[in-house]
């Protein structure tokens, strides 16, 4: 009921804006989308990124924004820039800046997010990070012109940890990949274990030695390898996998030496969205996306959709596409975005991270949603996920 009231309240607010007299001069809002090409080397063919990965979500939200915009003489368009391997995103940014684009949604590695943000700041442009989960982008490397829509690793890890503690699965076997992202995710899991009172009984590293991830002989090799790799572990309740590069985690369920659940990068996974999510009216968004793009809405699609909806809502309220006006509106106490997740989403003023519930899914349905019942906070239970205000290292500049 609480989530319904939030969604209903935002809907009424938008309707109130929509019925006001339209501006005399039509307002055209162009939003740049800069995205990397994600690897097609995945364990499952179901996870191979589609050609319109990420931008499809922005285009869906563009249609939603234009539905409201017709009442206000506002039109929204998306300028897509899919980078080739090794291509400089700043060059694509500069090209769009020259064409008058001042609001950007990006799915880029952390270093490139910072490069784009610093280049955009010169023109007063606003950047929505809808891909990178690195905590440092919201902490020691935060930027005043970057709004973070994607959740952080610490938020994802805390969401999973809360559920494991609720289940009384406190003893974890942590298996970590050999890539840098895997190690950062493992750091987040260690922090969550300490924060909520779990115990990591042992850590093991899975070295990526290359080779194809899908082959005719792969299932036979994996069936022999994974039981041996997980053998002789101390008694544990759950195996927590940190494998952002999708090298090994997908091979763990049903193949461990001991019959234990697998969570983290496989099995039960924390995420901001999943194609199977249908609670709180999400099924209507899923169905609309399926009709238009002939596939399910993945996590990157949804994060781009939320970012574009935030821009559209702010433009509708302020009657301006100026980045400063949008930024100020998003950080105002009245801001909220409805995203089919049971409650309104707001921004953390101290690091400009979007507060949001985190889904726990097995890829077939939503198993649970964090924050879990009983994890309390003095201002917002959503702030039990990730770095809270007293912990932040962010100094916006």
TAPE-V552925 format. One record per backbone hydrogen bond with DSSP energy under -1.0 kcal/mol. NH is the residue of the N-H (numbers start at 1). CO is the residue of the C=O. E is the energy in kcal/mol with one decimal. If there is no record, write none. Layout:
NH:CO:E + NH:CO:E
This chain:
5:1:-2.7 + 6:2:-1.9 + 7:3:-2.4 + 8:4:-3.2 + 9:5:-2.6 + 10:6:-2.2 + 11:7:-2.2 + 12:8:-2.4 + 13:9:-2.1 + 14:10:-2.4 + 15:11:-2.3 + 16:12:-2.6 + 17:13:-1.8 + 18:14:-2.5 + 19:15:-1.9 + 20:17:-1.4 + 27:73:-3.2 + 29:75:-3.4 + 31:77:-2.5 + 32:103:-2.4 + 33:79:-3.0 + 34:105:-2.0 + 35:81:-2.3 + 36:107:-2.1 + 42:40:-1.5 + 47:44:-1.7 + 48:45:-1.1 + 53:50:-1.7 + 55:53:-2.1 + 56:52:-2.1 + 58:54:-1.2 + 59:55:-2.3 + 60:56:-2.2 + 61:57:-2.2 + 62:58:-2.0 + 63:59:-1.8 + 64:60:-1.7 + 65:61:-3.2 + 66:62:-2.4 + 67:63:-1.4 + 68:64:-1.4 + 69:65:-2.8 + 70:66:-1.7 + 71:68:-1.5 + 72:69:-1.0 + 74:69:-2.7 + 75:27:-2.6 + 77:29:-2.3 + 79:31:-2.7 + 81:33:-2.8 + 83:35:-2.7 + 87:84:-2.5 + 92:88:-1.1 + 93:89:-2.4 + 94:90:-2.9 + 95:91:-1.7 + 96:92:-1.8 + 97:93:-2.8 + 98:94:-2.2 + 100:97:-1.7 + 101:96:-2.5 + 104:126:-2.5 + 105:32:-3.1 + 106:128:-2.8 + 107:34:-2.4 + 113:109:-2.0 + 114:110:-2.1 + 115:111:-1.9 + 116:112:-2.5 + 117:113:-2.6 + 118:114:-2.7 + 119:115:-2.0 + 120:116:-2.6 + 121:117:-1.8 + 123:120:-1.0 + 124:121:-1.4 + 125:120:-2.3 + 126:102:-2.4 + 127:145:-2.8 + 128:104:-3.0 + 129:147:-2.8 + 130:106:-2.4 + 137:134:-1.0 + 138:135:-1.8 + 141:136:-2.6 + 142:139:-1.8 + 146:143:-1.4 + 147:127:-2.8 + 148:352:-2.8 + 149:129:-2.5 + 150:129:-1.7 + 153:133:-2.1 + 156:152:-2.2 + 157:153:-2.9 + 158:154:-2.5 + 159:155:-2.1 + 160:156:-2.0 + 161:157:-2.7 + 162:158:-2.5 + 163:159:-1.3 + 164:160:-2.3 + 165:161:-2.6 + 166:162:-2.4 + 167:163:-2.1 + 168:165:-1.3 + 169:164:-3.1 + 170:168:-1.1 + 172:199:-3.2 + 173:238:-2.1 + 174:202:-2.4 + 175:240:-2.7 + 176:204:-3.1 + 177:242:-2.3 + 183:179:-1.8 + 184:180:-2.0 + 185:181:-2.2 + 186:182:-2.3 + 187:183:-2.1 + 188:184:-1.8 + 189:185:-2.1 + 190:186:-2.6 + 191:187:-2.4 + 192:188:-2.3 + 193:189:-2.4 + 194:190:-2.1 + 195:191:-2.5 + 196:192:-2.4 + 197:193:-1.2 + 198:193:-2.3 + 199:170:-3.5 + 201:172:-2.3 + 204:174:-2.5 + 206:176:-3.0 + 221:217:-2.0 + 222:218:-2.9 + 223:219:-2.1 + 224:220:-1.2 + 225:221:-2.3 + 226:222:-2.4 + 229:225:-2.5 + 230:226:-1.9 + 231:228:-1.1 + 237:171:-2.5 + 238:171:-1.6 + 239:261:-2.6 + 240:173:-2.8 + 241:263:-2.7 + 242:175:-2.9 + 246:243:-1.3 + 251:248:-2.2 + 252:249:-1.8 + 255:252:-2.3 + 260:258:-1.8 + 263:239:-2.7 + 264:268:-2.4 + 265:241:-1.5 + 268:262:-1.8 + 269:361:-3.0 + 271:359:-2.5 + 277:274:-2.1 + 282:279:-2.1 + 284:281:-1.5 + 286:282:-2.6 + 287:283:-2.6 + 288:284:-2.1 + 289:285:-2.4 + 290:286:-2.5 + 291:287:-2.3 + 292:288:-1.8 + 293:289:-3.0 + 294:290:-1.8 + 302:298:-2.3 + 303:299:-2.1 + 304:300:-2.1 + 305:301:-2.2 + 306:302:-2.7 + 307:303:-2.0 + 308:304:-2.4 + 309:305:-2.3 + 310:306:-2.4 + 311:307:-2.0 + 312:308:-2.5 + 313:309:-2.9 + 314:310:-2.2 + 315:311:-2.5 + 316:312:-2.3 + 317:313:-2.0 + 318:314:-2.6 + 319:315:-2.2 + 326:322:-2.3 + 327:323:-3.0 + 328:324:-2.8 + 329:325:-2.1 + 330:326:-2.4 + 331:327:-1.5 + 332:329:-1.2 + 335:332:-1.6 + 337:345:-1.8 + 345:337:-1.7 + 348:353:-2.7 + 352:348:-2.7 + 354:148:-2.6 + 355:346:-3.7 + 358:370:-2.5 + 359:271:-2.4 + 360:368:-2.7 + 361:269:-2.5 + 362:365:-1.4 + 367:360:-2.3 + 368:360:-1.5 + 370:358:-2.7 + 375:372:-1.7 + 383:380:-1.7 + 384:381:-1.8 + 385:382:-1.4 + 391:388:-1.3
